[in-house]
Amino acid sequence: MELPGYLVEASVGRRLVLHAMHSVVDWLAFAVWEDGRLVRSLSLSSDDGVMEDVGDPMPFEAAYWGGEYPVPHDPEWSDEPYPLPFHPLELGEVALGALLRASLS
């Protein structure tokens, strides 16, 4: 994920967090820069799958990637099971809380 250089440069010595969600397309994106260096970036949606996966997953992601929060299949909604192992917006809410708590401490 990219941000304008002046934003990343202004964050040197601090943590910079980008977080975005769009419920219409079940899309989540977040990225974390530490001292001006991108350390984690994830962007995924139910339609496009994983579009970006840079850096090591953060601790709050483990249960989601580990299958602990699957999306129940609803045959009235779709014949196919949900295309991701979790709902991006659910991870997005957890990510937002975890990243804000980490940034405030």
ZALO-296953 format. One record per residue: x, y, z of N, C-alpha, C, O, CB in turn; chain; residue in one letter; residue number from 1. Coordinates in Angstrom, 1 decimal, padded with zeros to 4 digits. Glycine has a CB too. Example, Ala and Ser with C-alpha at 12.3 -4.5 7.8 and 13.67 -1.06 7.14 Angstrom:
2
- nxx_nyy_nzz_caxx_cayy_cazz_cxx_cyy_czz_oxx_oyy_ozz_cbxx_cbyy_cbzz_chain_resn_resi
- 013.2_-005.7_007.8_012.3_-004.5_007.8_013.2_-003.3_007.8_014.2_-003.3_008.5_011.3_-004.5_009.0_A_A_1
- 012.8_-002.2_007.1_013.7_-001.1_007.1_012.9_000.0_007.9_013.4_001.1_008.0_014.1_-000.6_005.7_A_S_2
END
This chain:
105
- nxx_nyy_nzz_caxx_cayy_cazz_cxx_cyy_czz_oxx_oyy_ozz_cbxx_cbyy_cbzz_chain_resn_resi
- 000.8_-001.2_000.0_000.0_000.0_000.0_000.9_001.2_000.0_001.9_001.2_000.6_-001.0_000.0_001.2_A_M_1
- 000.5_002.2_-000.7_001.3_003.4_-000.8_000.5_004.6_-000.3_-000.7_004.7_-000.5_001.8_003.7_-002.2_A_E_2
- 001.2_005.5_000.4_000.7_006.8_000.8_001.7_007.8_000.2_002.8_007.5_-000.1_000.6_006.9_002.4_A_L_3
- 001.3_009.0_000.1_002.2_010.1_-000.4_003.4_010.1_000.5_003.3_010.0_001.7_001.5_011.5_-000.4_A_P_4
- 004.6_010.3_-000.1_005.8_010.3_000.6_005.9_011.3_001.7_006.5_011.0_002.8_006.9_010.6_-000.4_A_G_5
- 005.3_012.5_001.6_005.3_013.4_002.6_004.6_013.0_003.9_005.0_013.3_005.0_004.7_014.8_002.2_A_Y_6
- 003.6_012.1_003.8_002.9_011.6_005.0_003.8_010.6_005.7_004.0_010.6_006.9_001.6_010.9_004.6_A_L_7
- 004.4_009.7_004.9_005.3_008.7_005.5_006.5_009.4_006.1_006.9_009.0_007.2_005.8_007.7_004.4_A_V_8
- 007.1_010.4_005.4_008.2_011.1_006.0_007.9_011.8_007.3_008.7_011.8_008.2_008.8_012.1_005.0_A_E_9
- 006.7_012.3_007.4_006.2_013.0_008.6_006.1_012.1_009.7_006.0_012.5_010.9_004.9_013.8_008.3_A_A_10
- 005.9_010.8_009.5_005.7_009.8_010.5_007.0_009.2_011.1_006.9_008.4_012.0_004.8_008.7_010.0_A_S_11
- 008.1_009.6_010.5_009.4_009.0_011.0_009.5_009.2_012.5_009.3_010.4_013.0_010.6_009.6_010.2_A_V_12
- 009.9_008.2_013.2_009.9_008.2_014.6_008.6_007.9_015.3_008.6_007.8_016.6_010.4_009.6_015.1_A_G_13
- 007.6_007.6_014.5_006.3_007.2_015.1_005.7_006.1_014.3_006.3_005.6_013.3_005.3_008.5_015.1_A_R_14
- 004.5_005.7_014.7_003.7_004.7_014.0_002.7_005.4_013.1_002.0_006.3_013.6_003.0_003.7_014.9_A_R_15
- 002.5_005.0_011.9_001.5_005.5_011.0_000.6_004.4_010.6_001.1_003.3_010.2_002.2_006.2_009.7_A_L_16
- -000.7_004.6_010.7_-001.7_003.6_010.4_-002.7_004.1_009.4_-003.2_005.2_009.5_-002.4_003.2_011.7_A_V_17
- -003.0_003.2_008.4_-004.0_003.5_007.4_-005.0_002.4_007.7_-004.7_001.2_007.8_-003.5_003.5_006.0_A_L_18
- -006.3_002.7_007.7_-007.4_001.7_007.9_-008.5_002.1_007.1_-009.0_003.3_007.1_-007.8_001.6_009.4_A_H_19
- -009.1_001.2_006.2_-010.2_001.5_005.4_-011.1_000.3_005.2_-010.6_-000.8_005.1_-009.8_002.0_004.0_A_A_20
- -012.4_000.5_005.2_-013.4_-000.6_005.0_-014.5_000.0_004.1_-014.8_001.1_004.2_-013.9_-001.1_006.4_A_M_21
- -015.1_-000.9_003.3_-016.2_-000.6_002.5_-017.2_-001.7_002.5_-016.9_-002.8_002.0_-015.8_-000.3_001.0_A_H_22
- -018.3_-001.5_003.2_-019.3_-002.6_003.4_-020.0_-003.1_002.2_-020.4_-004.3_002.1_-020.3_-002.2_004.4_A_S_23
- -020.1_-002.3_001.2_-020.8_-002.7_000.0_-020.1_-003.9_-000.7_-020.7_-004.7_-001.3_-021.0_-001.5_-001.0_A_V_24
- -018.8_-003.8_-000.7_-018.0_-004.9_-001.4_-017.2_-005.8_-000.4_-016.3_-006.5_-000.8_-017.1_-004.3_-002.4_A_V_25
- -017.6_-005.7_000.9_-016.8_-006.5_001.9_-015.3_-006.3_001.8_-014.6_-007.3_001.7_-017.2_-007.9_001.8_A_D_26
- -014.9_-005.0_001.8_-013.4_-004.8_001.6_-012.8_-004.2_002.8_-013.4_-003.4_003.5_-013.3_-003.8_000.4_A_W_27
- -011.6_-004.7_003.1_-010.8_-004.2_004.2_-009.4_-003.9_003.7_-008.9_-004.7_002.9_-010.8_-005.2_005.4_A_L_28
- -008.8_-002.8_004.2_-007.4_-002.6_003.9_-006.9_-001.9_005.2_-007.5_-001.0_005.7_-007.2_-001.7_002.6_A_A_29
- -005.7_-002.4_005.6_-005.0_-001.6_006.6_-003.5_-001.8_006.3_-003.0_-002.7_005.7_-005.3_-002.1_008.0_A_F_30
- -002.8_-000.8_006.8_-001.3_-000.8_006.7_-000.7_-000.1_007.9_-001.3_000.8_008.5_-000.9_-000.1_005.3_A_A_31
- 000.5_-000.5_008.2_001.2_000.0_009.4_002.7_000.3_008.9_003.3_-000.5_008.4_001.2_-000.9_010.6_A_V_32
- 003.1_001.5_009.2_004.5_001.9_009.0_005.1_002.2_010.4_004.4_002.9_011.2_004.6_003.2_008.1_A_W_33
- 006.2_001.7_010.6_007.0_002.0_011.8_008.2_002.8_011.4_009.1_002.3_010.7_007.3_000.7_012.6_A_E_34
- 008.4_004.0_012.0_009.5_004.8_011.7_009.8_005.0_010.2_010.9_004.9_009.7_010.8_004.2_012.4_A_D_35
- 008.7_005.2_009.5_008.8_005.4_008.0_008.9_004.2_007.2_009.0_004.3_005.9_009.9_006.3_007.8_A_G_36
- 008.9_003.0_007.8_009.0_001.7_007.0_007.8_000.9_007.1_007.2_000.7_008.2_010.2_000.9_007.5_A_R_37
- 007.2_000.5_005.9_006.0_-000.3_005.9_006.3_-001.7_006.5_007.2_-002.4_006.0_005.5_-000.5_004.4_A_L_38
- 005.6_-002.1_007.5_005.8_-003.3_008.2_004.6_-004.3_008.0_004.8_-005.5_008.1_006.0_-003.1_009.7_A_V_39
- 003.4_-003.8_007.7_002.3_-004.7_007.4_001.3_-004.0_006.5_001.0_-002.8_006.8_001.7_-005.2_008.7_A_R_40
- 000.8_-004.7_005.5_-000.2_-004.2_004.6_-001.1_-005.3_004.2_-000.6_-006.3_003.7_000.4_-003.4_003.4_A_S_41
- -002.4_-005.2_004.4_-003.3_-006.2_004.0_-004.5_-005.5_003.3_-005.1_-004.6_003.8_-003.8_-007.1_005.2_A_L_42
- -004.9_-006.0_002.1_-006.1_-005.5_001.4_-006.8_-006.8_000.9_-006.2_-007.6_000.1_-005.7_-004.5_000.3_A_S_43
- -008.1_-006.9_001.2_-008.8_-008.1_000.7_-010.3_-007.8_000.7_-010.8_-006.9_001.4_-008.6_-009.3_001.6_A_L_44
- -011.0_-008.5_-000.2_-012.5_-008.3_-000.4_-013.0_-009.7_-000.8_-012.3_-010.6_-001.3_-012.9_-007.2_-001.4_A_S_45
- -014.3_-009.8_-000.6_-015.0_-011.1_-001.0_-014.9_-011.3_-002.5_-014.9_-012.5_-002.9_-016.4_-011.2_-000.5_A_S_46
- -015.0_-010.2_-003.3_-015.0_-010.4_-004.7_-013.6_-010.6_-005.3_-013.4_-011.5_-006.2_-015.6_-009.1_-005.3_A_D_47
- -012.6_-010.0_-004.8_-011.2_-010.0_-005.3_-010.3_-010.9_-004.5_-009.1_-011.1_-005.0_-010.7_-008.6_-005.5_A_D_48
- -010.7_-011.4_-003.4_-009.7_-012.1_-002.6_-008.7_-011.2_-002.0_-008.9_-010.1_-001.7_-009.1_-013.2_-003.4_A_G_49
- -007.5_-011.8_-001.7_-006.4_-011.0_-001.1_-005.7_-010.3_-002.3_-005.1_-010.9_-003.2_-005.4_-012.0_-000.4_A_V_50
- -005.8_-009.0_-002.2_-005.1_-008.1_-003.2_-003.7_-007.7_-002.8_-002.9_-007.4_-003.6_-006.0_-006.9_-003.4_A_M_51
- -003.5_-007.6_-001.5_-002.2_-007.3_-001.0_-002.0_-007.9_000.4_-002.8_-007.9_001.2_-002.0_-005.7_-000.9_A_E_52
- -000.8_-008.5_000.6_-000.4_-009.1_001.8_001.1_-009.0_002.0_001.8_-009.8_001.5_-000.9_-010.7_001.8_A_D_53
- 001.5_-007.9_002.7_002.9_-007.5_002.8_003.2_-007.6_004.3_002.5_-007.1_005.1_003.2_-006.1_002.2_A_V_54
- 004.3_-008.2_004.6_004.8_-008.2_006.0_004.2_-009.4_006.8_003.3_-010.1_006.3_004.5_-006.9_006.7_A_G_55
- 004.6_-009.5_008.0_004.1_-010.6_008.8_002.7_-010.2_009.4_002.5_-009.1_009.8_005.1_-010.9_010.0_A_D_56
- 001.8_-011.2_009.4_000.5_-010.9_010.0_000.7_-010.4_011.5_001.6_-010.9_012.2_-000.4_-012.2_010.0_A_P_57
- -000.2_-009.6_011.9_-000.2_-009.0_013.2_-000.9_-010.0_014.2_-001.7_-010.8_013.7_-000.9_-007.6_013.3_A_M_58
- -000.6_-010.0_015.4_-001.2_-011.0_016.4_-002.7_-011.1_016.3_-003.2_-012.2_016.4_-000.7_-010.7_017.8_A_P_59
- -003.4_-010.0_016.1_-004.8_-010.0_016.1_-005.4_-010.7_014.9_-006.6_-011.0_014.9_-005.4_-008.6_016.2_A_F_60
- -004.6_-010.9_013.9_-005.1_-011.6_012.7_-005.1_-013.2_012.8_-005.8_-013.8_012.1_-004.2_-011.3_011.5_A_E_61
- -004.3_-013.7_013.7_-004.1_-015.2_013.8_-005.4_-016.0_013.9_-005.5_-016.9_013.1_-003.2_-015.5_015.0_A_A_62
- -006.3_-015.6_014.7_-007.5_-016.4_014.9_-008.3_-016.4_013.6_-009.0_-017.4_013.2_-008.4_-015.9_016.0_A_A_63
- -008.3_-015.3_012.8_-009.1_-015.2_011.6_-008.4_-016.0_010.5_-009.2_-016.8_009.9_-009.1_-013.7_011.1_A_Y_64
- -007.1_-015.9_010.3_-006.5_-016.8_009.3_-006.5_-018.3_009.7_-006.5_-019.1_008.9_-005.0_-016.3_009.1_A_W_65
- -006.6_-018.5_011.0_-006.7_-019.9_011.6_-008.0_-020.5_011.5_-008.2_-021.7_011.9_-006.2_-019.9_013.0_A_G_66
- -009.0_-019.8_011.0_-010.3_-020.4_010.7_-011.3_-020.3_011.9_-012.3_-021.0_011.9_-010.2_-021.8_010.3_A_G_67
- -010.9_-019.6_012.9_-011.8_-019.5_014.1_-013.1_-018.7_013.9_-014.0_-018.8_014.8_-011.0_-019.0_015.3_A_E_68
- -013.1_-017.9_012.9_-014.3_-017.0_012.7_-014.8_-017.2_011.2_-014.9_-016.2_010.5_-013.9_-015.6_012.9_A_Y_69
- -015.2_-018.4_010.9_-015.8_-018.6_009.5_-017.1_-017.9_009.3_-017.8_-017.7_010.3_-015.9_-020.1_009.2_A_P_70
- -017.4_-017.6_008.0_-018.7_-017.0_007.7_-019.7_-018.2_007.5_-019.4_-019.0_006.6_-018.6_-016.1_006.4_A_V_71
- -020.7_-018.2_008.2_-021.7_-019.3_008.0_-022.3_-019.3_006.6_-022.6_-018.2_006.1_-022.9_-019.2_009.1_A_P_72
- -022.5_-020.4_006.0_-023.0_-020.5_004.7_-024.5_-020.3_004.7_-025.2_-021.0_005.5_-022.7_-021.9_004.0_A_H_73
- -025.0_-019.4_003.9_-026.5_-019.2_003.8_-026.9_-019.5_002.4_-026.7_-018.6_001.5_-026.8_-017.7_004.2_A_D_74
- -027.6_-020.6_002.2_-028.0_-021.0_000.8_-029.0_-020.0_000.2_-029.2_-020.0_-001.0_-028.5_-022.4_000.8_A_P_75
- -029.7_-019.3_001.0_-030.6_-018.3_000.5_-029.9_-017.1_-000.1_-030.4_-016.4_-001.0_-031.6_-017.8_001.6_A_E_76
- -028.7_-016.9_000.3_-027.9_-015.7_-000.2_-027.0_-016.2_-001.4_-026.9_-015.4_-002.3_-027.0_-015.2_001.0_A_W_77
- -026.5_-017.4_-001.3_-025.6_-017.8_-002.4_-025.5_-019.4_-002.4_-025.6_-020.0_-001.3_-024.2_-017.2_-002.2_A_S_78
- -025.3_-019.9_-003.5_-025.1_-021.4_-003.6_-023.6_-021.7_-003.2_-023.4_-022.8_-002.8_-025.3_-021.8_-005.1_A_D_79
- -022.8_-020.8_-003.3_-021.3_-021.0_-003.0_-021.0_-020.6_-001.6_-021.7_-019.6_-001.0_-020.4_-020.2_-004.0_A_E_80
- -020.1_-021.2_-000.9_-019.6_-020.8_000.4_-018.9_-019.4_000.3_-018.5_-019.1_-000.8_-018.7_-021.8_001.1_A_P_81
- -018.8_-018.7_001.4_-018.1_-017.4_001.4_-016.7_-017.7_000.9_-016.0_-018.6_001.4_-018.1_-016.8_002.8_A_Y_82
- -016.2_-016.8_000.0_-014.8_-017.1_-000.6_-013.6_-016.9_000.3_-012.5_-017.2_-000.1_-014.7_-016.2_-001.8_A_P_83
- -013.8_-016.3_001.5_-012.6_-016.1_002.4_-012.9_-016.8_003.7_-014.0_-017.2_004.0_-012.4_-014.5_002.6_A_L_84
- -011.8_-017.1_004.4_-012.0_-017.9_005.6_-012.6_-017.1_006.8_-012.9_-017.6_007.8_-010.6_-018.4_006.1_A_P_85
- -012.9_-015.8_006.5_-013.5_-014.9_007.5_-014.1_-013.7_006.8_-013.8_-013.5_005.6_-012.5_-014.4_008.6_A_F_86
- -014.9_-013.0_007.5_-015.5_-011.8_006.8_-014.6_-010.6_007.0_-014.2_-010.3_008.2_-016.9_-011.5_007.4_A_H_87
- -014.1_-009.9_005.9_-013.2_-008.8_006.1_-013.6_-007.7_007.0_-012.8_-007.2_007.7_-012.9_-008.2_004.7_A_P_88
- -014.9_-007.4_007.1_-015.3_-006.3_007.9_-015.2_-006.7_009.4_-015.0_-005.8_010.3_-016.8_-006.0_007.6_A_L_89
- -015.4_-008.0_009.7_-015.2_-008.4_011.1_-013.7_-008.3_011.5_-013.4_-007.8_012.6_-015.6_-009.9_011.3_A_E_90
- -012.8_-008.7_010.7_-011.4_-008.5_010.9_-011.1_-007.0_011.0_-010.3_-006.6_011.8_-010.5_-009.2_009.9_A_L_91
- -011.7_-006.2_010.1_-011.5_-004.8_010.1_-011.8_-004.1_011.4_-011.1_-003.2_011.8_-012.3_-004.2_009.0_A_G_92
- -012.9_-004.5_012.0_-013.3_-003.9_013.3_-012.2_-004.3_014.4_-011.9_-003.5_015.2_-014.7_-004.4_013.7_A_E_93
- -011.8_-005.5_014.4_-010.8_-006.0_015.3_-009.5_-005.2_015.1_-008.8_-004.8_016.0_-010.6_-007.5_015.3_A_V_94
- -009.1_-005.1_013.8_-007.9_-004.4_013.4_-007.9_-003.0_013.9_-006.9_-002.5_014.5_-007.7_-004.5_011.9_A_A_95
- -009.0_-002.3_013.7_-009.1_-000.9_014.1_-008.9_-000.8_015.6_-008.1_000.1_016.0_-010.5_-000.3_013.7_A_L_96
- -009.6_-001.6_016.3_-009.4_-001.5_017.8_-008.0_-001.8_018.2_-007.4_-001.1_019.0_-010.3_-002.5_018.5_A_G_97
- -007.4_-002.9_017.7_-006.0_-003.2_018.0_-005.0_-002.2_017.6_-004.1_-001.9_018.4_-005.6_-004.6_017.4_A_A_98
- -005.1_-001.7_016.4_-004.2_-000.7_015.9_-004.3_000.7_016.7_-003.3_001.3_017.0_-004.4_-000.4_014.4_A_L_99
- -005.5_001.0_017.1_-005.7_002.3_017.8_-005.1_002.1_019.3_-004.5_003.0_019.8_-007.2_002.7_017.9_A_L_100
- -005.4_000.9_019.9_-004.9_000.7_021.2_-003.4_000.7_021.2_-002.7_001.3_022.1_-005.4_-000.6_021.8_A_R_101
- -002.8_000.1_020.2_-001.3_000.1_020.1_-000.7_001.5_019.9_000.3_001.8_020.4_-000.9_-000.9_019.0_A_A_102
- -001.4_002.3_019.1_-001.0_003.6_018.8_-001.1_004.5_020.0_-000.3_005.5_020.1_-001.7_004.2_017.6_A_S_103
- -002.0_004.3_020.9_-002.2_005.1_022.0_-001.3_004.7_023.2_-001.1_005.5_024.1_-003.6_005.1_022.5_A_L_104
- -000.7_003.5_023.1_000.1_003.1_024.3_001.6_003.5_024.1_002.4_003.3_025.0_000.0_001.6_024.5_A_S_105
END
